[in-house]
Amino acid sequence: MSEGYSSKAVLIAGPTASGKSALALELARAAGGVVINADSMQVYRDLRIITARPTAADEALVPHRLYGHVDAAVNFSAGAWVSDAAKALDEARAQRQLPIFIGGTGLYFKALTTGLSAVPPIPAELREDVRARLDRNGVEALHAELAVRDPRAAERLNLRDRTRIARALEVIEATGRSLLDWQREGQPPLLPKDRFRAVFLAPERDELYARIDARFDAMLGAGAVEEVERLAARHLDPLLPAMKAHGVPSLIRHLRGELSLEEAASIGRADTRHYAKRQFTWFRHQLPDFEWVRPEQASGWLAAAVPVERRTD
């Protein structure tokens, strides 16, 4: 083969429908790469259409890893993903392929680049209880609870950081230990800072929301309702991650006769837009090493940021 190869990994993140898959495919074809999924919903084999996984045609063009390899009945965790990602990374390096991690799940990228804390799994019931208290009482009340239970963690957190405050509180309630203590005992990153280049695709919001709406409608036309119907027929625990994928709960309600298809689609589109907004905020605050570029500038960023060494296979 005469394609190029770089010893550094490339990380392509961004909100849903921002053009990540097309960019990863372009790079993989040009540089002899393997596309490794970093999206927490695209791991589920039951959810090809509703999560906009790469098409079979795209998967045939370049190697793809960690797509659709988990059953929907599994409560897949970031720790399990890191374990799978480590194997995919080792395989790519052994075959002298450029590892291209692509997705929108910030926690996966954070674990990949900064390591993973050793926190044991949090019971779903406790997590849901903390989230319910957050919604009911507000972030200030939850921070006050944390200040009593874990003052060190509370002191380090921004008073408006809903996600991290809830996480710290659920950890101290579940384990009796501070999240700070667990983090000190964590796993090292798979990709130290000098081993990757990372980009976050940041479209204009109005353009992105229009693309989200259009893609959701396209998924409906491609068989998303039938896919969700097959999933619903399994009667899985509704608290499982796969059962909460954007569009799944509202389409299940439609299948039960509780919503019209347009009402279900409207909820699915709105949930996806809200998630995209949270992705912007999360990556900006949690992963400052990612370079933000407009999608139309991404190809130029890749050409400048990813040196390609010639190889002869």
C-alpha positions in Angstrom: 0.0 0.0 0.0 1.2 3.5 -0.7 -1.1 5.5 1.7 0.4 7.6 4.5 0.8 6.7 8.1 1.2 8.9 11.2 2.3 7.7 14.6 -0.1 10.1 16.3 -3.8 9.4 16.7 -6.4 11.9 15.4 -9.5 12.7 17.5 -12.5 14.2 15.7 -15.3 15.3 18.0 -18.3 17.6 17.6 -22.0 17.8 18.1 -24.3 15.4 16.4 -24.8 16.1 12.7 -21.7 18.3 12.4 -20.1 16.3 9.6 -17.7 14.2 11.7 -18.2 10.9 9.8 -17.5 12.4 6.4 -14.3 14.0 7.7 -13.1 10.8 9.4 -13.8 8.9 6.2 -11.8 11.4 4.1 -8.8 11.2 6.4 -8.9 7.4 6.7 -8.9 7.0 2.9 -6.1 9.5 2.5 -3.9 8.4 5.3 -4.5 4.6 5.6 -6.5 5.0 8.8 -9.0 3.0 10.9 -12.1 4.8 12.2 -12.7 4.0 15.9 -16.1 4.9 17.4 -16.3 7.2 20.4 -20.0 7.6 20.5 -21.8 6.0 23.4 -25.0 5.2 21.4 -23.4 3.9 18.2 -21.8 1.0 20.1 -25.3 -0.7 20.2 -26.0 -3.1 17.4 -29.8 -2.5 17.8 -29.5 1.2 17.0 -27.9 1.5 13.5 -30.5 3.9 12.0 -31.7 6.0 14.9 -28.0 6.8 15.9 -26.9 7.5 12.3 -24.1 4.9 12.4 -21.9 4.8 9.3 -23.5 3.0 6.4 -22.4 -0.4 5.2 -21.0 1.3 2.1 -18.8 3.6 4.2 -17.7 0.7 6.4 -16.6 -1.2 3.3 -14.3 1.7 2.2 -12.1 1.8 5.3 -11.8 -0.3 8.5 -14.3 0.7 11.3 -14.1 -0.5 14.9 -16.4 -0.4 18.0 -19.6 0.2 16.0 -22.6 -2.0 16.9 -20.6 -4.4 18.9 -22.7 -4.2 22.1 -26.1 -5.6 22.8 -28.8 -3.2 23.9 -29.4 -5.2 27.0 -25.9 -4.2 28.3 -25.4 -1.1 30.5 -22.2 -0.2 28.6 -19.8 2.0 30.6 -17.0 4.4 29.8 -14.6 1.9 31.5 -15.7 -0.9 29.2 -15.3 1.4 26.2 -11.7 2.3 27.2 -10.9 -1.3 27.4 -12.2 -1.9 23.9 -10.5 1.2 22.6 -7.2 0.1 24.0 -7.4 -3.1 22.0 -8.5 -1.2 18.8 -5.6 1.2 19.3 -3.1 -1.6 19.7 -4.4 -3.3 16.6 -4.2 -0.1 14.6 -0.6 0.5 15.6 0.4 -3.1 14.9 -1.0 -2.8 11.4 0.5 0.7 11.0 -2.9 2.3 10.5 -3.7 5.8 11.6 -6.1 5.6 14.6 -9.0 8.0 14.0 -11.3 8.3 17.0 -14.6 9.9 16.1 -17.7 10.7 18.1 -19.6 13.1 20.3 -19.3 11.5 23.8 -17.2 13.8 25.8 -16.6 11.3 28.6 -15.0 8.8 26.2 -12.6 11.5 24.8 -11.8 12.6 28.3 -11.0 9.1 29.4 -8.9 8.6 26.3 -6.8 11.7 26.8 -6.7 12.3 30.6 -7.4 8.9 32.0 -10.3 7.3 33.8 -11.0 7.4 37.5 -11.3 4.1 39.4 -14.9 4.9 40.6 -16.9 1.7 40.8 -20.2 1.6 38.8 -22.9 3.8 40.4 -26.3 2.0 40.8 -28.8 3.3 38.2 -31.4 4.0 40.9 -29.0 6.3 42.8 -28.0 8.1 39.6 -31.6 8.7 38.7 -32.4 9.9 42.2 -29.6 12.5 42.2 -30.7 13.7 38.7 -34.3 14.0 39.9 -33.2 16.0 42.9 -31.2 18.2 40.6 -34.2 18.9 38.4 -36.5 19.4 41.4 -34.4 21.5 43.7 -31.9 23.1 41.4 -28.1 23.1 41.2 -27.5 25.4 44.2 -29.3 23.0 46.5 -27.4 20.1 45.2 -24.1 21.9 45.6 -25.1 22.7 49.2 -25.7 18.9 49.8 -22.3 18.2 48.3 -20.6 20.8 50.5 -21.9 18.9 53.6 -21.0 15.4 52.3 -17.8 16.2 50.4 -16.6 19.8 51.1 -13.3 19.3 49.2 -15.0 18.4 46.0 -17.7 21.1 46.4 -15.0 23.8 46.9 -13.4 22.9 43.5 -16.6 23.0 41.5 -18.3 25.9 39.8 -21.6 26.5 41.4 -23.4 26.2 38.0 -21.7 23.0 36.8 -24.7 20.8 37.0 -23.1 17.7 35.6 -20.0 17.6 37.8 -21.8 18.5 40.9 -24.3 15.7 40.4 -21.4 13.3 39.6 -19.5 14.2 42.7 -22.6 13.8 44.9 -23.6 10.4 43.5 -20.0 9.1 44.0 -19.9 10.1 47.7 -23.4 8.7 48.3 -22.6 5.4 46.5 -19.1 4.8 47.8 -18.6 6.9 50.9 -15.4 8.3 49.3 -14.7 11.6 47.6 -14.5 11.6 43.8 -11.1 13.3 44.3 -9.8 10.3 46.1 -11.0 7.9 43.4 -9.5 10.1 40.6 -6.1 9.9 42.2 -6.2 6.1 41.9 -7.4 6.2 38.3 -6.1 4.7 35.1 -3.6 6.6 33.0 -4.7 8.0 29.6 -4.4 5.8 26.5 -3.2 8.8 24.6 -0.9 11.2 26.4 -0.9 14.8 25.3 1.9 14.5 22.8 0.3 11.4 21.1 -2.7 13.0 19.4 -4.2 15.9 17.5 -7.8 16.8 18.3 -10.4 18.8 16.6 -14.0 19.8 17.5 -16.3 20.6 14.6 -18.3 23.7 15.5 -21.0 24.6 13.0 -23.1 27.7 13.3 -26.0 26.9 15.6 -28.8 27.6 13.2 -27.2 25.6 10.5 -26.5 22.7 12.9 -30.1 22.6 14.2 -31.4 22.6 10.6 -29.1 19.7 9.9 -30.3 17.8 13.0 -33.9 18.2 12.0 -33.3 17.1 8.5 -31.3 14.1 9.6 -33.9 13.0 12.0 -36.5 13.1 9.3 -34.2 11.2 7.0 -33.8 8.5 9.7 -37.5 8.1 9.9 -37.6 7.6 6.2 -34.9 5.0 6.4 -36.7 2.8 8.9 -36.1 4.2 12.3 -39.6 3.5 13.5 -39.3 -0.2 12.5 -35.9 -0.3 14.2 -37.3 1.1 17.5 -40.2 -1.3 17.2 -37.9 -4.3 17.1 -36.0 -2.8 20.1 -39.3 -2.3 22.1 -40.3 -5.9 21.4 -37.4 -7.0 23.6 -39.1 -5.4 26.7 -35.7 -4.2 28.1 -35.3 -2.1 31.2 -36.2 1.5 30.1 -33.3 2.8 32.2 -30.7 1.1 30.0 -28.7 3.6 27.9 -29.8 2.2 24.6 -33.5 2.7 25.6 -32.8 6.4 26.2 -31.1 7.1 22.9 -32.5 10.3 21.3 -35.7 9.5 19.6 -36.2 6.1 21.1 -38.4 7.0 24.1 -40.8 9.2 22.0 -41.0 6.7 19.2 -41.9 3.9 21.7 -44.6 6.2 23.0 -45.8 6.6 19.4 -45.8 2.8 18.9 -48.0 2.5 22.0 -50.5 5.0 20.6 -49.6 7.7 23.0 -48.2 10.2 20.4 -48.6 10.8 16.7 -45.6 10.2 14.6 -45.1 13.9 14.1 -45.3 14.6 17.9 -42.8 11.8 18.5 -40.5 13.2 15.8 -40.8 16.7 17.2 -39.7 15.5 20.6 -36.8 13.5 19.1 -35.6 16.5 17.1 -35.8 18.8 20.2 -34.0 16.3 22.4 -31.2 16.0 19.8 -30.9 19.8 19.5 -30.7 20.2 23.3 -28.0 17.5 23.4 -26.0 19.3 20.8 -26.1 22.4 22.9 -24.8 20.5 25.9 -22.0 19.1 23.8 -20.7 22.5 22.9 -20.6 23.5 26.6 -19.1 20.2 27.8 -16.2 20.2 25.3 -15.4 23.9 25.8 -15.0 23.4 29.6 -13.7 19.9 29.9 -11.4 19.3 26.9 -9.5 22.5 26.1 -6.9 20.6 24.0 -9.4 20.3 21.2 -9.0 22.9 18.4 -12.4 24.3 17.4 -12.9 24.7 13.6 -15.9 25.2 11.3 -16.8 22.1 9.3 -16.0 23.8 6.0 -12.5 24.5 7.3 -11.9 21.0 8.7 -10.2 19.5 5.6 -7.6 22.3 5.7 -7.1 21.7 9.4 -6.4 18.1 8.8 -3.9 18.8 6.0 -2.0 21.2 8.3 -2.3 19.3 11.6 -1.8 15.6 10.6 1.7 15.0 9.1 1.7 11.9 7.0 4.8 9.7 6.7 5.2 7.7 3.6 5.2 4.0 4.0 5.9 1.0 1.7 3.8 -2.1 2.5 
